Amino acid sequence: MTALQILADKTKVAAVPAAPPAPGPSTAAVHAGTTHPHAYHSLIAPLVQTATYTFDNTADLCAFQDARMWGGAQGRVEYGRYGNPTVADCEARLAALERGDAALLFASGMAAVTSVLLAMLPTGAHLVIGDDCYRRTRQFCQTFLKRLGIATTVVPMGDWAALEAAIQPNTRLIVSETPTNPYLRCLDLVRLVEIARRHGVKTLIDATFATPINQRPLDFGVDLVVHSATKYLGGHNDLLAGVVVGEAGLIDSLRQALGVLGSVTDPHTAALLTRGLKTLALRVQRQNENGQAVAAYLEAHPRVRRVWYPGLASHPDHAVARSQMLGYGGVVSFEIDGGLEDTSRFVDALTIPLIAASLGGVETLVEQPALMSFYELSTEERLALGIKDNLVRLSLGIEDAADLIADLEQALAQ
């Protein structure tokens, strides 16, 4: 090596290492939000089953209180309603999956929605909600919030002119769902955020049907995303929980409100949810595949009048779904030939799907919305909401698509 080569070698600028790529969904589901080692060098985050916490002595207590006054004492609380290590581990994992700053767990999906609305909307405020949102959410807004002097305007799904016209000087929040239940309507999140920001209004999206595997609303500028963790996130129909994810300041404010409202998640539920999250990407991938295969089969069947699935070109929001979703989920809604009794006979003829409410678990579930989710409404009220007698909602699990299609075939034949 010449002297010139030696000099050049010594003066080389060290290459700046490239930032590591963001982990994939399965990697994030297994590892995100947790740190090692855990207590006792446990591989799994320990289940801390306690309602209260102790202090070594009065000096320890006073040091904790002093640190808390100045924003310290992170990770330590004195009572279970204000926090739990097992719950915190699950929240960190959920925040990472949604690419949010922080997450907050609640006792159910409805508790998450109602707590956010109560915390963010003062008396005299106004919110806008889509007409295809979960009906219990709309019911809460139009009845309970009304008693508190909070007004609600319901606008048709995807009617942007109606949305802009509904926004008032006191509008604080726009609430919507995407995909919706039961028709899987998909909201253009880019357009929603543009309108909301122009008017200085916060946005809340219920993304239960999508999961963070198929869609992440925060990536599009949405302020808060909520899930019924009972569904896909838990994935095994054995827990009730809800979660809200968003910017750290918003979540911190909601956490303080949760300490007053009290709809907290217990540590055992959080441990079950963490366990379910580890297989979320695998389960959702199979449910996406099953959803697409079953939807395509049903659309081609002569005894099926219409299929609602965002992965089909015939769906009114297929283009929107393609632009913002990575998969289309495991729920397929469809209308069959016949009326209420004919549809019931079809449902009863199925052998794999179980008749049950809810969705997102490993088992395929089926329901006739006219007889389950909307049973207490009159026929006129149901039809006004678009719920027909011959509508079927199929929530696909992780069974083999060929078996599910064969079962649908024999039931439709009857």
KAHULIN-V700849 format. One record per residue. N is the residue number from 0. OMEGA is omega in degrees with one decimal (* if undefined). NEAR is the number of other C-alpha atoms within 12 Angstrom. Layout:
n=(N	N)
omega=(OMEGA	OMEGA)
near=(NEAR	NEAR)
This chain:
n=(0	1	2	3	4	5	6	7	8	9	10	11	12	13	14	15	16	17	18	19	20	21	22	23	24	25	26	27	28	29	30	31	32	33	34	35	36	37	38	39	40	41	42	43	44	45	46	47	48	49	50	51	52	53	54	55	56	57	58	59	60	61	62	63	64	65	66	67	68	69	70	71	72	73	74	75	76	77	78	79	80	81	82	83	84	85	86	87	88	89	90	91	92	93	94	95	96	97	98	99	100	101	102	103	104	105	106	107	108	109	110	111	112	113	114	115	116	117	118	119	120	121	122	123	124	125	126	127	128	129	130	131	132	133	134	135	136	137	138	139	140	141	142	143	144	145	146	147	148	149	150	151	152	153	154	155	156	157	158	159	160	161	162	163	164	165	166	167	168	169	170	171	172	173	174	175	176	177	178	179	180	181	182	183	184	185	186	187	188	189	190	191	192	193	194	195	196	197	198	199	200	201	202	203	204	205	206	207	208	209	210	211	212	213	214	215	216	217	218	219	220	221	222	223	224	225	226	227	228	229	230	231	232	233	234	235	236	237	238	239	240	241	242	243	244	245	246	247	248	249	250	251	252	253	254	255	256	257	258	259	260	261	262	263	264	265	266	267	268	269	270	271	272	273	274	275	276	277	278	279	280	281	282	283	284	285	286	287	288	289	290	291	292	293	294	295	296	297	298	299	300	301	302	303	304	305	306	307	308	309	310	311	312	313	314	315	316	317	318	319	320	321	322	323	324	325	326	327	328	329	330	331	332	333	334	335	336	337	338	339	340	341	342	343	344	345	346	347	348	349	350	351	352	353	354	355	356	357	358	359	360	361	362	363	364	365	366	367	368	369	370	371	372	373	374	375	376	377	378	379	380	381	382	383	384	385	386	387	388	389	390	391	392	393	394	395	396	397	398	399	400	401	402	403	404	405	406	407	408	409	410	411	412	413)
omega=(-179.8	178.9	179.6	179.2	178.8	-179.7	179.6	-179.7	-178.1	-175.2	178.3	175.5	-180.0	179.4	178.0	-178.9	179.6	177.3	179.7	-179.5	176.9	-178.9	176.6	-174.5	179.1	177.8	178.9	-178.8	-178.1	-168.1	-171.6	172.1	-178.6	179.5	178.3	1.7	171.0	176.7	-179.7	-178.3	176.3	176.3	-178.7	176.9	-175.1	173.8	-178.8	-173.8	-180.0	176.5	-178.5	-173.8	-175.6	175.6	-176.2	-179.0	-178.3	178.6	177.6	178.7	-178.5	177.3	178.2	-179.1	179.8	178.8	-178.6	179.2	-176.8	175.7	177.6	179.8	-179.8	176.8	178.0	178.3	-179.7	-175.3	-172.2	178.8	-177.3	177.4	-179.7	-177.8	-179.9	177.1	-179.0	178.1	179.2	179.3	179.5	179.1	179.7	177.8	179.9	179.9	-179.5	-176.3	176.6	178.9	-173.9	178.5	-179.3	-179.2	178.0	-176.3	177.8	176.7	178.1	176.9	177.7	-178.4	-176.0	179.8	178.0	-178.4	179.2	-177.7	-172.3	-172.4	176.1	174.6	-178.3	179.3	-178.4	173.9	177.5	-178.9	178.7	-176.4	-179.6	175.5	176.6	-169.5	177.2	175.3	177.7	179.2	178.5	-178.8	-172.8	-179.8	-175.9	-179.4	178.6	179.1	-179.1	179.3	178.6	-175.0	-179.9	171.2	178.7	-178.9	179.2	179.5	175.1	177.6	-172.9	177.0	178.7	178.9	-179.8	-178.8	-177.1	-176.7	-178.3	178.4	-178.9	178.0	-178.1	-168.2	169.2	-177.2	176.3	-176.7	176.2	-9.7	-175.5	-178.4	9.8	-171.2	173.9	175.4	-175.3	-177.0	176.4	-174.6	178.7	-178.5	178.4	-177.8	179.6	179.9	-177.3	-178.5	179.0	-179.2	178.6	-176.0	176.6	-180.0	176.8	-179.1	171.1	-176.5	-176.9	-176.0	-175.0	-169.5	176.5	175.5	-176.1	-175.7	177.6	-176.2	179.7	178.4	-178.2	177.9	176.2	-175.2	-177.4	174.1	-177.8	176.3	159.3	-178.1	174.5	-171.1	-173.9	-174.1	173.8	168.6	-175.6	176.8	-177.4	178.6	172.6	178.4	174.2	-179.3	171.8	-178.5	177.8	-178.3	-171.4	-178.3	178.4	-178.4	178.1	177.4	178.7	178.7	177.0	177.3	179.7	177.8	177.9	-177.3	168.8	-178.0	-173.8	175.0	178.1	-175.0	180.0	176.1	179.2	178.7	176.9	179.8	176.8	178.5	178.5	-177.9	-176.6	177.7	-175.2	-176.4	178.9	-178.8	-177.4	176.6	178.9	-179.4	172.4	-179.6	179.2	179.9	-178.9	-178.5	-178.4	179.3	179.6	177.9	-177.1	-178.2	-179.1	-175.2	-176.5	-178.4	176.7	-176.5	-177.7	177.9	177.1	178.4	-174.3	179.8	177.5	178.9	-178.8	-179.4	-175.3	-178.6	-177.7	-178.6	177.7	-179.0	180.0	-175.0	-173.5	-179.9	177.5	177.7	-169.2	171.8	-173.3	178.6	176.3	175.4	-177.7	177.9	-179.6	175.1	176.8	-177.8	-174.7	-176.9	177.8	-179.8	177.3	178.5	177.0	-179.6	-178.8	-178.6	178.3	-177.5	179.9	-179.8	176.4	179.0	-176.4	171.7	178.3	-172.6	170.5	179.1	-177.5	178.0	175.0	179.6	179.2	173.8	171.6	-171.2	-179.7	-177.5	-178.8	-174.1	-175.9	-172.5	-173.7	179.6	174.4	179.2	-179.4	179.7	179.2	-178.0	177.3	177.2	179.4	-178.7	-176.4	179.2	-174.6	180.0	177.5	173.2	-178.3	176.2	-172.0	176.6	-176.2	176.7	178.6	-177.0	-179.2	179.5	178.9	-179.9	177.7	179.4	176.4	-179.2	-178.3	179.3	176.6	178.4	-179.1	*)
near=(8	8	9	10	11	11	11	12	13	11	10	10	9	8	6	7	8	7	7	8	9	14	16	19	32	25	23	29	38	31	28	28	32	29	21	16	12	17	15	10	11	12	15	24	32	30	27	25	20	22	20	17	21	16	17	11	10	11	11	16	19	16	18	25	20	14	17	17	12	11	13	14	18	18	19	25	26	23	18	27	29	34	37	36	37	35	41	40	39	50	43	36	44	48	37	34	43	42	37	35	28	35	39	53	54	47	35	31	38	33	34	44	45	35	38	45	43	31	28	33	30	21	20	20	29	33	41	41	42	40	36	33	40	36	27	21	36	31	20	26	39	24	17	19	29	24	15	20	19	28	32	37	30	31	26	23	31	30	20	22	15	19	33	29	18	30	32	23	16	23	32	34	44	46	46	45	44	45	48	35	40	42	37	41	38	44	43	33	38	23	24	39	33	21	27	31	21	13	23	19	33	36	41	41	48	47	48	47	51	48	47	44	40	36	39	40	43	33	24	26	27	40	39	47	53	52	48	41	52	40	43	50	49	43	42	30	28	26	32	34	43	43	55	51	48	41	26	21	17	27	32	23	23	38	35	23	26	34	24	16	22	25	33	38	41	34	33	28	32	45	33	33	44	42	29	35	44	32	30	40	33	27	36	43	31	30	43	39	30	36	42	31	30	41	41	28	29	33	27	18	22	16	25	29	20	29	38	42	46	43	39	32	19	17	28	23	29	25	20	28	32	23	21	30	33	24	34	47	51	50	48	49	43	39	39	35	26	20	19	23	18	24	33	29	22	34	36	24	22	29	21	30	34	26	27	23	26	39	41	44	41	35	32	42	35	42	37	38	38	32	29	22	25	28	18	13	18	16	19	16	15	23	17	14	25	21	33	33	32	34	41	47	44	48	46	47	41	36	28	22	27	18	22	35	30	22	27	33	25	19	25	28	19	18)
